[in-house]
Amino acid sequence: MLTWLASPDDPLPDTRYALPAGSEAPGLLAAGDDLSPRRLAQAYARGIFPWYSEGQPVLWWSPEPRMVLPVAEFKLSHSLRKTLRRFIARPGCEVRIDHAFDRVIGACAGTPRDGQEGTWIQPELRAAYGEWHRLGAVHSFETWIDGVLVGGLYGVNLGRMFFGESMFAHATDASKIALAALVAFCRAHGIELIDCQQRTAHLASLGAREIDRPTFEGHLAHAVPQRPPSDWTYDRSHWARLGLESGPNPASPSLPDTSPRPAGP
């Protein structure tokens, strides 16, 4: 039976009560409209996240299995490596963190999840993550070219854990560049795992894989209580964590097409 959280003080149920695989809504655990930073922190620390559509109450999920990206297993394809080298070498190209969070989450809100129509980032969710961002727990990684925001992602940080939420791109490979920067940042700051929530072929191609719920929750129990990174700026030296040079490379002066295109991962 689905648990209804009538009060902000109602505890989240044990994740073992989430609807099982093969049910109508596998992973669905509870419902309740509290999206305060306190509730969100309680939920994410246990691997529970909100996801719902317009007209529904806030639904809380704990899917089994869980899609995660171990940062040590990130797959840097030959084509993406070339793109990153060109990006790093070209003047005017940079990755920024938290420079335009509201614009990033707004662009992500216009990007449907795979196989779905419309946005899953409802106005209440957008406001809730915006408030949590201002408290320092939610961050955006942004791809900038010649002063224009062309792609990015946002997610939640608790301790030494990063929970990826959504990404967008208005230029070729712009979201992949932001994801590569996130991986490099995580490697530099001792964050071993990025939560991807649910399986997609795109994430699998980059090294993400599924693990069972007990393994995921065991990692959270270890990672979340640790001290989070204190410096949320992206330093060009972080690219070395992916085996990339951070200095100029005159032999690689151009990037793939960066003209605007419909939003997408």
C-alpha positions in Angstrom: 0.0 0.0 0.0 1.3 3.5 -0.9 2.3 5.6 2.1 0.8 9.0 2.3 3.0 11.6 4.0 0.3 13.9 5.5 2.7 16.0 7.6 6.3 17.2 7.3 7.0 15.2 10.4 5.8 11.9 8.9 8.8 9.7 8.4 9.6 8.3 4.9 8.8 4.6 4.8 11.4 1.8 4.5 12.5 1.6 0.9 11.8 -2.2 0.9 8.1 -1.2 0.6 8.6 0.5 -2.8 6.5 -1.2 -5.5 8.5 -4.0 -7.1 9.6 -4.5 -10.7 6.8 -5.7 -12.9 4.2 -3.6 -11.0 2.4 -0.6 -12.6 4.8 1.8 -11.0 8.0 0.0 -10.0 10.0 1.9 -7.4 7.0 4.1 -6.2 7.3 4.4 -2.4 5.2 7.3 -1.0 3.2 10.4 -1.8 3.1 13.8 -0.1 3.5 17.4 -1.0 6.3 18.5 1.3 9.3 19.7 -0.8 11.1 21.6 1.9 15.0 21.3 1.9 14.6 19.3 5.2 12.4 16.7 3.5 14.5 16.6 0.3 17.7 16.1 2.4 16.0 13.2 4.3 14.9 11.6 1.1 18.1 11.9 -0.9 20.2 10.6 2.0 18.3 7.4 1.7 18.2 7.3 -2.1 14.6 8.5 -2.5 13.7 11.3 -4.9 10.6 13.1 -6.1 9.2 12.7 -9.6 5.6 13.4 -10.7 3.5 14.8 -13.4 1.2 17.8 -13.6 -2.0 17.2 -11.6 -0.4 14.5 -9.4 0.7 14.8 -5.8 4.4 14.7 -5.1 5.5 11.1 -5.6 8.6 9.7 -4.0 10.6 6.9 -5.6 13.3 4.3 -4.8 13.8 2.3 -8.0 15.3 -1.2 -8.0 17.8 -1.6 -9.7 19.5 1.8 -9.6 21.4 3.3 -12.4 24.7 4.8 -11.3 27.9 6.2 -12.9 31.1 5.2 -11.0 33.3 8.1 -11.9 36.3 5.7 -12.3 34.4 3.9 -15.0 33.4 6.9 -17.1 33.8 6.1 -20.8 35.5 8.8 -22.8 34.9 7.9 -26.4 37.4 8.8 -29.1 34.9 11.4 -30.5 34.1 12.9 -27.2 37.8 13.1 -26.3 38.4 15.0 -29.6 35.5 17.4 -28.8 36.8 18.0 -25.3 40.3 18.8 -26.6 38.9 21.3 -29.0 36.7 22.8 -26.4 39.6 23.2 -23.9 41.9 24.7 -26.6 39.5 27.3 -28.0 39.4 30.7 -26.4 35.9 31.6 -25.1 35.1 28.0 -24.1 34.7 27.2 -20.4 32.8 25.3 -17.8 31.3 27.2 -15.0 29.6 25.9 -11.8 26.5 27.7 -10.4 26.9 30.7 -12.6 23.4 30.5 -14.1 21.5 27.9 -12.1 18.0 29.3 -12.7 18.7 29.3 -16.5 20.0 25.7 -16.3 17.0 24.3 -14.5 14.7 26.3 -16.7 16.3 24.7 -19.8 16.2 21.3 -18.2 12.5 21.8 -17.5 11.9 22.1 -21.3 13.8 18.8 -22.0 11.5 15.7 -21.8 12.9 12.5 -20.3 13.6 9.7 -22.7 10.3 8.3 -24.1 8.1 10.9 -22.3 6.3 14.0 -23.5 6.3 17.3 -21.6 8.4 18.3 -18.6 8.8 16.3 -15.4 10.2 19.4 -13.6 7.0 20.9 -12.3 7.0 24.5 -11.0 7.0 23.4 -7.4 10.0 21.2 -8.0 11.9 24.0 -9.8 11.2 26.3 -6.8 12.2 23.7 -4.3 15.6 22.9 -6.0 16.1 26.6 -6.4 15.7 27.1 -2.7 18.0 24.1 -1.9 20.5 25.6 -4.4 20.6 28.8 -2.5 21.3 26.8 0.7 24.3 25.2 -1.1 23.2 21.6 -1.8 22.2 21.8 -5.5 24.7 22.7 -8.2 24.8 23.3 -11.9 27.6 22.5 -14.3 27.4 24.7 -17.4 29.0 24.7 -20.8 29.7 28.2 -22.1 30.9 29.2 -25.6 31.7 32.8 -26.4 29.7 34.0 -23.4 26.6 31.9 -24.4 25.2 29.2 -22.2 24.8 26.2 -24.6 24.3 23.2 -22.3 24.5 22.0 -18.8 23.2 19.8 -16.0 22.2 20.1 -12.4 22.1 17.8 -9.4 22.3 17.4 -5.6 25.4 17.1 -3.5 25.3 15.4 0.0 28.6 14.7 1.5 30.8 12.8 -1.1 27.8 11.9 -3.2 26.3 13.6 -6.3 22.8 12.9 -7.5 22.4 13.8 -11.1 18.9 15.2 -11.9 18.7 16.5 -15.5 20.7 17.9 -18.4 20.1 19.9 -21.6 22.0 20.9 -24.7 21.5 23.7 -27.2 24.6 22.8 -29.1 26.2 19.6 -30.2 27.8 17.6 -27.3 27.2 20.5 -24.9 25.6 18.4 -22.2 28.3 15.7 -22.6 30.9 18.4 -22.0 29.2 19.4 -18.8 28.9 15.7 -17.7 32.6 15.1 -18.4 33.4 18.2 -16.3 31.2 16.8 -13.5 33.1 13.5 -13.6 36.5 15.4 -13.6 35.3 17.5 -10.6 34.1 14.4 -8.8 37.5 12.7 -9.3 39.3 15.8 -8.0 37.1 15.9 -4.8 36.8 12.3 -3.9 33.2 11.7 -5.1 33.1 8.1 -6.4 29.6 7.7 -7.6 27.0 9.8 -9.5 23.4 8.7 -9.1 21.6 8.5 -12.5 18.3 7.1 -11.1 17.0 5.2 -14.1 18.6 3.4 -17.0 19.0 5.0 -20.4 21.1 3.8 -23.3 22.8 7.2 -23.4 24.1 6.9 -19.9 25.0 3.3 -20.3 27.2 4.3 -23.3 29.1 6.6 -21.0 29.8 3.9 -18.4 26.8 4.0 -16.1 25.4 0.7 -14.9 22.7 -0.8 -12.7 23.3 -1.9 -9.1 20.8 -3.3 -6.6 19.2 -1.2 -3.9 21.1 -2.6 -0.9 24.5 -1.9 -2.6 23.4 1.7 -3.5 22.1 2.4 0.0 25.3 0.9 1.5 27.3 3.4 -0.6 25.1 6.3 0.6 25.6 5.3 4.2 29.3 5.6 3.7 29.4 8.7 1.4 26.7 11.0 2.6 28.0 11.7 6.2 31.4 12.8 4.8 32.4 16.4 4.5 31.2 17.8 1.1 33.6 19.7 -1.3 34.1 23.3 0.0 35.1 24.9 -3.3 32.5 24.7 -6.1 34.4 26.3 -8.9 35.7 24.5 -12.0 39.4 24.8 -12.4 40.9 24.0 -15.8 43.4 21.7 -14.1 40.4 19.3 -13.4 40.5 18.2 -17.1 43.8 16.4 -16.3 41.6 13.9 -14.3 40.3 12.7 -17.6 43.8 12.6 -19.2 43.3 15.9 -21.0 45.6 18.8 -21.1 44.3 22.2 -19.8 46.6 24.4 -21.9 46.1 25.8 -25.4 46.5 23.5 -28.4 46.7 25.5 -31.7 46.3 22.3 -33.7 42.7 22.0 -32.6 41.1 25.5 -33.3 37.5 24.6 -33.9 34.6 22.8 -32.4 31.7 20.7 -33.8 28.6 22.6 -34.8 27.5 24.8 -31.9 24.5 26.4 -33.6 21.3 26.4 -31.5 19.2 23.2 -31.8 16.3 21.8 -29.8 17.1 20.9 -26.2 18.1 17.3 -25.6 20.8 15.3 -23.8 
